[in-house]
């Protein structure tokens, strides 16, 4: 008799549910980051460029785009300006909520 593990099949069944929860979680973190970022007089504004990107490797919250490239400078500061963190604090304050979203998705998938 040969035993065959169902773990790979179970993981494959759960993956789309977890992925959806992470995408919703990414949007949640994006909203928190937009609330936290300082709103200055630049146009286009960094707040408008904060977005979620869902890629095959994972879900990302991105602060910037080709026109608004300075998100990392605001977050970490420069030699001319102090840091004004908005992205890391948004992630930190969202951890429990995003984890709850993933747990809910996993519970719904196994029912």
KARA-V922167 format. One record per pair of residues at least 24 apart in sequence whose ideal C-beta (glycine too) atoms are under 7 Angstrom apart, sorted by the first residue. I is the first residue (numbers start at 0). GAP is how many residues later the second one is. D is the distance in Angstrom with one decimal. If there is no record, write none. Layout:
I GAP D
I GAP D
//
This chain:
12 96 6.8
13 92 6.3
13 95 5.3
16 88 4.3
16 89 6.6
16 91 6.7
16 92 4.1
17 84 5.8
17 87 5.8
17 88 6.7
19 85 6.4
20 80 4.4
20 81 4.6
20 84 3.7
21 37 4.5
21 80 6.8
22 31 5.3
22 36 5.5
23 77 5.6
24 73 3.5
24 76 5.1
25 26 4.0
25 33 4.3
25 35 5.6
26 25 5.3
27 66 5.6
27 69 6.0
27 70 6.3
28 32 4.9
28 61 5.4
28 62 5.5
28 65 4.7
28 69 6.9
29 31 5.2
31 58 3.8
31 61 6.1
31 62 5.4
32 28 6.4
32 30 6.6
32 53 5.4
32 54 5.1
32 57 3.9
35 50 3.9
35 53 6.0
35 54 5.5
36 37 6.9
36 49 4.2
37 46 5.5
43 24 5.3
45 24 6.8
45 25 5.7
45 28 6.3
60 26 6.8
62 24 5.3
//
